[in-house]
Amino acid sequence: MELKRIINHIDSYLNIGSFKDDSINGLQVENSGFINKIGLAVDACQEAIYKAEKAGCNLLIVHHGLFWNRRQLIVGNSFQRIRALIMADMALYAVHIPLDAHPEIGHNRAIARLLDLDGIEPFAMYHGSYIGIKGRFKKPGSREQVAAEVEKAIGSRRGLLKFGPEKIDTVAVVAGSATDPDLFKELKDEGIDLFITGEPKHGAYHLAQEFGLNIFYGGHYQTETFGIKALGDYLHKMFSIPVAFIDAPCFF
């Protein structure tokens, strides 16, 4: 299948031009023009590139790409990654905030689906666009009961800050790393009992304490696997093309 056809469809489906983002979203490295199999990974790291090549992929779609809004020289590990892509005739496509925010297959929507939440609404405004979701648990419970259920659903627990209410009903989700003070204020103002995000940050501890918030950390990497996998399922159904999730895990 033509690379251009797949890329044009993803650009449109994820509406990549509508978001302010440090990532340069879209096609970052092209190949000779034809795709037989798509690999999907969280990071454009060398491990993911080698594993994708071994799996027979010649398009790798990632959440964290190689190019961001700053000048980057093609030296050192950047050279090695791009060299590996070119030698494998593998194209690289990156999609960051648009995948967080997508209402059907985004990380946050996928996590909400796993948790079987009620009353799902957009949440967490970022430069004019909502990137997260909020909702309610069908069965409110104690903080520890709900945290255990969340861990079972998403498969990881890196920490739990316990500064909010003991009984958990309302929940908000922003995958990855979310520690902005304005977001914490929004959580407090919206009366969110439990906030689910990925990577624990030093600065979040005192902010959570001061705002009186419960925060569940599921890991940056782990919480951002869900949208990538959902995008792979979508592309397989849309184009009848083989896809593979390329797991290159990280503890954080």
NUTORTI-565977 format. One record per residue (C-alpha): residue in three letters; x, y, z; residue number from 1. Coordinates in steps of 0.05 Angstrom, whole numbers, plus 5000, padded with zeros to 4 digits. Each point is the difference from the previous one (the first is absolute). Layout:
<pts>
   resn      u      v      w   resi
    Ala      X      Y      Z    NUM
...
</pts>
This chain:
<pts>
   resn      u      v      w   resi
    Met   5000   5000   5000      1
    Glu   5024   5071   4985      2
    Leu   5031   5037   5058      3
    Lys   4967   5064   4977      4
    Arg   4930   4971   5005      5
    Ile   5011   4976   5071      6
    Ile   5032   5065   5023      7
    Asn   4947   5045   4970      8
    His   4946   4960   5034      9
    Ile   5034   5002   5069     10
    Asp   5013   5075   4993     11
    Ser   4926   5011   4988     12
    Tyr   4973   4949   5050     13
    Leu   5043   5026   5057     14
    Asn   4992   5073   4977     15
    Ile   5073   5013   5013     16
    Gly   5000   5072   4976     17
    Ser   4951   5023   5053     18
    Phe   5044   4993   5061     19
    Lys   5056   5043   5029     20
    Asp   5055   4950   5014     21
    Asp   5075   4997   5012     22
    Ser   5002   4937   4958     23
    Ile   5005   5007   4924     24
    Asn   4941   4955   4986     25
    Gly   4993   4961   4936     26
    Leu   5050   4965   4954     27
    Gln   5070   5011   5028     28
    Val   5040   4951   4957     29
    Glu   4975   4971   4935     30
    Asn   5017   4935   4965     31
    Ser   4998   4977   4928     32
    Gly   4924   5010   4999     33
    Phe   4966   4933   5013     34
    Ile   4978   4968   5065     35
    Asn   4990   4926   5014     36
    Lys   4993   5001   5076     37
    Ile   4992   5055   5053     38
    Gly   5034   5000   5067     39
    Leu   4975   5043   5057     40
    Ala   5043   5020   5060     41
    Val   5000   5053   5054     42
    Asp   5071   5025   4986     43
    Ala   5043   5007   4938     44
    Cys   5058   4968   5037     45
    Gln   5052   4955   4969     46
    Glu   4970   4939   5035     47
    Ala   4932   5013   4969     48
    Ile   5030   5011   4931     49
    Tyr   5039   4935   5002     50
    Lys   4941   4961   5027     51
    Ala   4955   5029   4946     52
    Glu   5050   4980   4946     53
    Lys   5004   4930   5029     54
    Ala   4923   4996   4998     55
    Gly   5001   5018   4926     56
    Cys   4971   5070   5007     57
    Asn   5018   5055   4952     58
    Leu   4958   5055   5033     59
    Leu   5009   5016   5073     60
    Ile   4949   5045   5034     61
    Val   5020   5028   5067     62
    His   4974   5047   5054     63
    His   5068   5031   5015     64
    Gly   5036   5013   4935     65
    Leu   5070   5025   4982     66
    Phe   4986   5073   4984     67
    Trp   4973   5053   5046     68
    Asn   4996   5076   4995     69
    Arg   5074   5012   5007     70
    Arg   5061   4993   4956     71
    Gln   5027   4929   5004     72
    Leu   5065   4976   4969     73
    Ile   5002   4932   4968     74
    Val   5058   4975   5042     75
    Gly   5011   4948   5054     76
    Asn   4939   4959   5017     77
    Ser   4956   5043   4954     78
    Phe   5044   4979   4941     79
    Gln   4997   4927   5022     80
    Arg   4924   5001   5003     81
    Ile   4992   5033   4932     82
    Arg   5053   4955   4969     83
    Ala   4963   4939   5027     84
    Leu   4935   5025   4970     85
    Ile   5031   5014   4932     86
    Met   5038   4934   4997     87
    Ala   4935   4963   5015     88
    Asp   4961   5042   4949     89
    Met   4954   5017   5057     90
    Ala   4957   5063   5003     91
    Leu   4988   5035   5067     92
    Tyr   4936   5036   5019     93
    Ala   4991   5037   5066     94
    Val   4936   5022   5034     95
    His   5002   5031   5069     96
    Ile   4945   5045   5028     97
    Pro   4950   4982   4945     98
    Leu   5003   4928   5024     99
    Asp   4992   5020   5073    100
    Ala   4938   5040   4982    101
    His   4965   4956   4949    102
    Pro   4928   4987   5022    103
    Glu   4997   4929   4972    104
    Ile   5069   4968   5004    105
    Gly   5041   5048   5044    106
    His   5038   4974   5061    107
    Asn   4952   5034   5048    108
    Arg   4937   4975   4965    109
    Ala   5029   4930   4997    110
    Ile   5015   5001   5075    111
    Ala   4930   5026   5014    112
    Arg   4973   4941   4959    113
    Leu   5041   4951   5041    114
    Leu   4973   5030   5064    115
    Asp   4928   4998   4972    116
    Leu   4987   5071   5023    117
    Asp   4933   5035   4998    118
    Gly   4986   5072   4979    119
    Ile   5063   5009   4960    120
    Glu   5016   5073   4981    121
    Pro   5060   5038   4973    122
    Phe   5049   5026   5052    123
    Ala   5067   5036   5006    124
    Met   5002   5059   4951    125
    Tyr   5068   5006   4966    126
    His   5011   5060   4953    127
    Gly   4927   5001   4981    128
    Ser   4988   4925   4994    129
    Tyr   4978   4948   5050    130
    Ile   5051   4944   5008    131
    Gly   4972   4959   5058    132
    Ile   4934   4971   5023    133
    Lys   4960   4998   5064    134
    Gly   4944   4955   5024    135
    Arg   4973   4959   5058    136
    Phe   5011   4930   5024    137
    Lys   4938   4957   4995    138
    Lys   5014   4975   5070    139
    Pro   5032   5052   5046    140
    Gly   5046   4971   5052    141
    Ser   5056   5014   5048    142
    Arg   5065   5030   4975    143
    Glu   5037   4934   5007    144
    Gln   4944   4959   4968    145
    Val   4996   5045   4940    146
    Ala   5076   5004   4993    147
    Ala   5003   4925   4999    148
    Glu   4947   4997   4946    149
    Val   5038   5052   4958    150
    Glu   5064   4961   5007    151
    Lys   4966   4937   4978    152
    Ala   4970   5035   4939    153
    Ile   5062   5035   4975    154
    Gly   5053   4951   5025    155
    Ser   5046   5047   5038    156
    Arg   5005   5042   5063    157
    Arg   5061   5044   5011    158
    Gly   4972   5039   5059    159
    Leu   4938   5027   5035    160
    Leu   4997   5069   5033    161
    Lys   4946   5000   5054    162
    Phe   4982   5072   5014    163
    Gly   4928   5000   4976    164
    Pro   4935   4969   5023    165
    Glu   4997   4929   5026    166
    Lys   4938   4983   4959    167
    Ile   5011   5000   4924    168
    Asp   4945   5016   4950    169
    Thr   5025   5049   4948    170
    Val   5064   4989   4959    171
    Ala   5041   5035   4947    172
    Val   5053   4971   4954    173
    Val   5059   5033   4965    174
    Ala   5051   4947   4979    175
    Gly   5075   5011   4999    176
    Ser   5026   5055   5044    177
    Ala   4952   5053   5027    178
    Thr   5024   5046   5056    179
    Asp   4979   5069   4977    180
    Pro   4975   5044   5059    181
    Asp   4942   5025   4957    182
    Leu   4979   4928   4989    183
    Phe   5002   4985   5075    184
    Lys   4957   5061   5012    185
    Glu   4951   4975   4948    186
    Leu   4998   4932   5035    187
    Lys   4984   5035   5066    188
    Asp   4948   5047   4970    189
    Glu   4965   4942   4964    190
    Gly   4997   4958   5063    191
    Ile   5039   4942   4972    192
    Asp   5010   4946   5052    193
    Leu   5055   4962   4963    194
    Phe   5047   5023   4946    195
    Ile   5034   4946   4956    196
    Thr   5064   5018   4964    197
    Gly   5066   4966   4983    198
    Glu   5066   5025   5026    199
    Pro   5011   5023   5072    200
    Lys   5034   5067   5005    201
    His   5035   5030   5060    202
    Gly   4961   5065   4994    203
    Ala   4933   4965   5000    204
    Tyr   5006   4976   5071    205
    His   4993   5067   5034    206
    Leu   4950   5026   4948    207
    Ala   4956   4940   5013    208
    Gln   5006   5010   5075    209
    Glu   4983   5074   4995    210
    Phe   4941   4989   4954    211
    Gly   4975   4939   5038    212
    Leu   5004   4950   4942    213
    Asn   5005   4925   4991    214
    Ile   5045   4981   4942    215
    Phe   5010   4931   4972    216
    Tyr   5064   4991   4959    217
    Gly   4998   4944   4949    218
    Gly   5067   5014   4966    219
    His   5014   5047   4942    220
    Tyr   5016   4943   4952    221
    Gln   4943   4954   5021    222
    Thr   4945   5053   4998    223
    Glu   5022   5019   4930    224
    Thr   4997   4930   4971    225
    Phe   4924   5000   4996    226
    Gly   4989   5052   4946    227
    Ile   5057   4971   4958    228
    Lys   4968   4931   5003    229
    Ala   4932   5028   4984    230
    Leu   5028   5037   4940    231
    Gly   5031   4935   4975    232
    Asp   4932   4965   5006    233
    Tyr   4967   5057   4963    234
    Leu   5051   4998   4942    235
    His   4995   4925   4994    236
    Lys   4924   5005   4992    237
    Met   5004   5060   4953    238
    Phe   5054   4974   4953    239
    Ser   5001   4924   5013    240
    Ile   5075   5006   5010    241
    Pro   5040   4961   5052    242
    Val   5018   5039   5063    243
    Ala   5043   4984   5060    244
    Phe   5008   5035   5067    245
    Ile   5075   5008   5012    246
    Asp   5013   4996   5075    247
    Ala   5063   5037   5023    248
    Pro   4981   5010   5073    249
    Cys   5025   5052   5048    250
    Phe   4991   5000   5076    251
    Phe   4979   5073   5003    252
</pts>
